[in-house]
Amino acid sequence: PPYPWEPFPYRMRLHFRDGSSDEIPCNENAGVDPGDRSKLGEAVRIEISLGVTAIEVMVFAYYPYLVAITLPESVKRIAKSAFSNCTSLAEINVPEGVTRIQDRVFYGCTSLRSITLPTTVTSIGFGAFEGCTSLASINIPEGVTTIGESAFRSCTSLESIIFPSSVETYGKDMLLGCTSLRHVYLANNSGQQQVDVANLGVDPDAVTIYRGTVSFPRPPKLSRARKRRSEALRRGDSDSDSDANVETPLIESPPLRPSRARSPQTSRLRTEGMLYDWTGGRPGDFLL
């Protein structure tokens, strides 16, 4: 593709449960001929060709066997309810260029475990991930300014969530029914300091809100003498300089470990391979 002489100039590659595959034509909005819709309903994996610029309303909704879908980089818009109730969909990467996650795009995708949002996204719509009961983590990129009402409602596997400092508008009840949620992080933002916790829909007795500055730990620096000894060890030299005669084991710098010199109130949360440290008992700075 493209096949400009055809009413549907682009293509979708469909893979079925029995191992067979087929190719059907589609338009720039991922729309297909009505005669091909039954084939879409039987696909477990779909690959959309380059050139498709949008995913139209409910085009992949209510397809129970769909596990994975590949969107081309040319996609810039995903319409509302595009993937709602694709109950087998486990993972999706939204391509760069998409600026808005529309209303209920992933509503009821009960098998969706993780999702990667591009840095171009600026808003997340009403109920965008509502009912995604397997969603354990989501990365909200810096640049998102608005999150709609009920955006993460009833995401019962979500344990923690970090909102970047760019977020200015939080929708009502966007975390309502997130029964596993325990930690909500709000990066420094003057608007975020005014967030009404009750408005988020969280249980104040079960969820702790942390406000502060997100920072990343730096690896420790080697002293000059230690660095020379390490370099000498790699070269195999025994006495490359005067420091080589110092009775100190020639070892590399120890691996970076989190400091234990913290107050007794310090707690830890490990999620997605990252360690979050914070000071409990009151809102304050936290380290990522």
C-alpha positions as CSV (number, residue, x, y, z in Angstrom):
1,P,0.0,0.0,0.0
2,P,-1.1,2.6,-0.6
3,Y,-3.4,1.6,-3.5
4,P,-4.9,5.0,-4.4
5,W,-7.2,3.6,-7.1
6,E,-9.1,1.6,-4.5
7,P,-11.7,2.9,-2.0
8,F,-9.7,1.3,0.8
9,P,-6.1,2.1,-0.1
10,Y,-4.4,0.6,3.0
11,R,-4.2,-2.9,4.5
12,M,-4.6,-4.9,7.7
13,R,-2.8,-8.2,8.3
14,L,-5.0,-10.4,10.5
15,H,-3.7,-13.5,12.4
16,F,-6.2,-16.1,13.6
17,R,-6.4,-18.6,16.4
18,D,-5.8,-21.6,14.0
19,G,-2.4,-20.0,12.9
20,S,-3.7,-18.8,9.5
21,S,-3.6,-15.2,8.4
22,D,-5.3,-12.9,5.9
23,E,-5.1,-9.4,4.6
24,I,-8.0,-7.0,4.2
25,P,-8.2,-3.5,2.9
26,C,-8.9,-0.5,5.1
27,N,-9.1,3.3,4.9
28,E,-7.0,6.0,6.5
29,N,-9.2,5.7,9.7
30,A,-8.7,1.9,10.0
31,G,-12.3,1.5,8.8
32,V,-13.0,-1.7,6.8
33,D,-15.7,-2.9,4.4
34,P,-18.8,-4.2,6.2
35,G,-18.1,-7.6,4.6
36,D,-14.8,-7.9,6.4
37,R,-15.9,-7.0,9.9
38,S,-16.6,-10.6,10.7
39,K,-13.0,-11.4,10.0
40,L,-11.8,-8.7,12.4
41,G,-13.9,-10.3,15.1
42,E,-12.0,-13.6,14.8
43,A,-8.5,-12.1,14.8
44,V,-6.1,-12.5,17.7
45,R,-3.4,-10.2,16.3
46,I,-3.7,-7.3,13.9
47,E,-1.0,-5.3,12.1
48,I,-2.0,-2.1,10.4
49,S,0.0,-0.7,7.5
50,L,1.8,2.6,7.4
51,G,-0.3,5.5,6.1
52,V,-3.3,5.0,8.4
53,T,-3.6,8.2,10.4
54,A,-6.5,7.5,12.8
55,I,-8.4,4.8,14.6
56,E,-12.1,5.6,14.2
57,V,-14.8,5.3,16.9
58,M,-15.3,1.7,18.2
59,V,-13.4,0.2,15.2
60,F,-11.9,-2.5,17.5
61,A,-14.5,-2.6,20.2
62,Y,-16.0,-5.8,21.5
63,Y,-13.6,-8.2,19.8
64,P,-13.0,-10.8,22.5
65,Y,-10.1,-12.7,20.8
66,L,-7.9,-9.7,20.0
67,V,-4.7,-10.0,22.1
68,A,-2.3,-7.6,20.3
69,I,-2.4,-4.9,17.7
70,T,0.4,-3.0,16.0
71,L,-0.3,0.6,15.2
72,P,1.9,2.4,12.6
73,E,3.8,5.6,13.4
74,S,1.5,7.5,11.0
75,V,-1.4,7.2,13.5
76,K,-2.0,10.6,15.1
77,R,-5.5,10.2,16.5
78,I,-7.4,7.5,18.4
79,A,-11.1,8.1,18.6
80,K,-13.3,7.4,21.6
81,S,-14.1,3.8,22.5
82,A,-11.8,2.6,19.8
83,F,-10.7,-0.5,21.9
84,S,-13.4,-0.6,24.5
85,N,-14.2,-4.2,25.7
86,C,-11.4,-5.9,23.8
87,T,-11.2,-8.2,26.7
88,S,-8.1,-10.2,25.6
89,L,-5.9,-7.2,24.8
90,A,-2.9,-7.5,27.1
91,E,-0.5,-4.7,26.0
92,I,-0.4,-1.8,23.6
93,N,2.1,0.9,22.7
94,V,0.6,4.1,21.5
95,P,2.7,5.6,18.8
96,E,4.4,9.0,19.1
97,G,2.3,11.8,17.6
98,V,-0.9,10.9,19.4
99,T,-1.8,13.9,21.6
100,R,-5.1,12.8,23.2
101,I,-6.3,9.6,24.7
102,Q,-10.0,10.0,24.0
103,D,-13.0,9.1,26.1
104,R,-13.3,5.4,27.0
105,V,-10.7,4.3,24.5
106,F,-9.7,1.3,26.6
107,Y,-12.8,1.0,28.7
108,G,-13.4,-2.5,29.9
109,C,-10.1,-4.0,28.5
110,T,-9.9,-6.4,31.4
111,S,-6.7,-8.2,30.3
112,L,-4.7,-5.0,29.7
113,R,-1.7,-5.2,32.0
114,S,0.4,-2.3,30.9
115,I,0.4,0.5,28.4
116,T,3.1,2.9,27.2
117,L,1.9,6.4,26.4
118,P,4.0,8.7,24.1
119,T,5.5,11.9,25.2
120,T,3.2,13.8,22.8
121,V,0.1,13.0,24.9
122,T,-1.4,16.1,26.6
123,S,-4.7,14.8,27.9
124,I,-6.5,11.6,29.0
125,G,-10.2,11.5,28.5
126,F,-13.3,10.5,30.5
127,G,-13.2,6.8,31.5
128,A,-10.2,6.2,29.2
129,F,-9.0,3.2,31.3
130,E,-12.1,2.6,33.4
131,G,-12.6,-1.1,34.2
132,C,-9.1,-2.2,33.2
133,T,-9.0,-4.6,36.1
134,S,-5.6,-6.1,35.2
135,L,-3.8,-2.8,34.7
136,A,-0.9,-2.9,37.2
137,S,1.1,0.1,36.0
138,I,0.9,3.1,33.7
139,N,3.5,5.7,32.9
140,I,1.9,9.1,32.6
141,P,4.4,11.3,30.7
142,E,5.4,14.8,31.6
143,G,3.3,17.0,29.3
144,V,-0.1,15.6,30.2
145,T,-2.1,18.6,31.6
146,T,-5.7,17.1,31.9
147,I,-7.0,13.8,33.1
148,G,-10.7,13.3,32.7
149,E,-13.4,12.1,35.1
150,S,-13.3,8.4,36.0
151,A,-10.1,8.0,33.9
152,F,-8.8,5.0,36.0
153,R,-12.0,4.1,37.8
154,S,-12.2,0.5,38.9
155,C,-8.6,-0.4,37.9
156,T,-8.5,-2.9,40.8
157,S,-4.9,-4.1,40.2
158,L,-3.4,-0.6,40.3
159,E,-1.3,-0.2,43.5
160,S,0.4,3.1,42.9
161,I,0.4,5.9,40.4
162,I,2.6,8.9,39.8
163,F,1.2,12.2,38.3
164,P,3.8,14.5,36.7
165,S,4.1,18.1,37.6
166,S,2.5,19.1,34.3
167,V,-1.0,17.9,35.3
168,E,-3.3,20.8,36.1
169,T,-6.8,19.3,35.9
170,Y,-7.9,16.1,37.7
171,G,-11.3,14.6,36.9
172,K,-13.8,13.7,39.6
173,D,-13.6,10.1,40.8
174,M,-10.8,9.3,38.5
175,L,-9.4,6.7,41.0
176,L,-12.7,5.5,42.4
177,G,-12.9,1.8,42.9
178,C,-9.2,1.2,42.7
179,T,-9.3,-1.2,45.6
180,S,-5.6,-2.1,45.5
181,L,-4.3,1.5,45.4
182,R,-2.1,2.5,48.3
183,H,0.2,5.3,47.0
184,V,-0.5,8.4,44.9
185,Y,2.4,10.6,44.1
186,L,2.0,14.3,43.0
187,A,5.1,15.9,41.7
188,N,5.7,19.6,42.6
189,N,3.1,21.8,41.0
190,S,1.3,24.8,42.5
191,G,-2.0,23.5,41.2
192,Q,-1.4,20.0,42.5
193,Q,-0.9,21.3,46.0
194,Q,-4.6,22.2,45.9
195,V,-5.9,18.8,44.8
196,D,-8.8,17.7,46.9
197,V,-8.1,14.1,47.8
198,A,-11.8,13.3,48.3
199,N,-12.4,14.5,44.7
200,L,-10.1,11.8,43.4
201,G,-12.4,9.1,44.7
202,V,-9.8,7.4,46.9
203,D,-10.2,6.1,50.4
204,P,-8.2,8.5,52.7
205,D,-7.8,5.7,55.3
206,A,-6.3,3.3,52.7
207,V,-4.4,5.6,50.3
208,T,-1.5,7.9,51.1
209,I,-0.9,11.0,49.0
210,Y,2.7,12.1,48.6
211,R,3.6,15.6,47.3
212,G,7.1,16.6,46.5
213,T,10.0,16.7,44.0
214,V,10.9,13.7,41.8
215,S,14.6,13.2,41.5
216,F,16.9,10.5,40.3
217,P,19.8,9.2,42.4
218,R,23.3,9.6,40.8
219,P,26.0,6.9,41.0
220,P,28.7,7.6,43.6
221,K,31.9,9.2,42.4
222,L,35.2,7.4,42.7
223,S,38.1,9.2,44.4
224,R,41.1,9.9,42.1
225,A,43.2,7.4,43.8
226,R,40.5,4.7,43.7
227,K,39.9,5.5,40.1
228,R,43.6,5.1,39.2
229,R,43.7,1.8,41.1
230,S,40.6,0.5,39.2
231,E,42.1,1.5,35.9
232,A,45.3,-0.2,36.8
233,L,43.4,-3.4,37.7
234,R,41.7,-3.4,34.3
235,R,45.1,-2.9,32.5
236,G,46.7,-5.6,34.6
237,D,49.3,-3.3,36.0
238,S,50.7,-4.0,39.5
239,D,52.3,-0.7,40.3
240,S,51.4,1.9,37.6
241,D,51.7,4.7,40.1
242,S,52.5,5.5,43.7
243,D,49.0,4.6,44.8
244,A,49.5,1.0,43.7
245,N,51.5,0.2,46.8
246,V,48.8,1.3,49.2
247,E,47.5,-1.8,51.1
248,T,43.9,-1.4,49.9
249,P,42.1,-4.2,47.9
250,L,41.9,-3.4,44.2
251,I,38.2,-3.5,43.7
252,E,35.7,-1.7,41.6
253,S,33.2,0.7,43.1
254,P,30.5,-1.2,45.1
255,P,27.1,-1.2,43.5
256,L,24.8,1.7,44.3
257,R,22.5,0.8,47.2
258,P,19.7,2.9,48.8
259,S,20.9,4.7,51.9
260,R,19.7,3.3,55.2
261,A,20.5,6.5,57.1
262,R,16.8,7.6,57.3
263,S,14.3,8.3,60.0
264,P,12.4,5.4,61.6
265,Q,9.3,6.6,59.7
266,T,10.9,5.9,56.3
267,S,9.1,3.3,54.2
268,R,9.7,1.8,50.8
269,L,7.7,0.7,47.8
270,R,9.1,-1.3,45.0
271,T,7.2,-1.3,41.8
272,E,8.2,-2.1,38.2
273,G,11.8,-2.5,39.2
274,M,12.1,0.9,40.7
275,L,12.5,1.9,44.3
276,Y,10.5,4.8,45.7
277,D,11.6,6.2,49.1
278,W,9.5,8.7,51.0
279,T,9.1,10.1,54.5
280,G,5.9,8.8,56.0
281,G,3.5,10.5,58.4
282,R,3.2,13.8,56.6
283,P,3.3,15.1,53.0
284,G,6.9,15.9,51.9
285,D,9.6,15.3,49.4
286,F,10.0,11.9,47.9
287,L,12.8,10.4,45.9
288,L,12.4,8.3,42.7
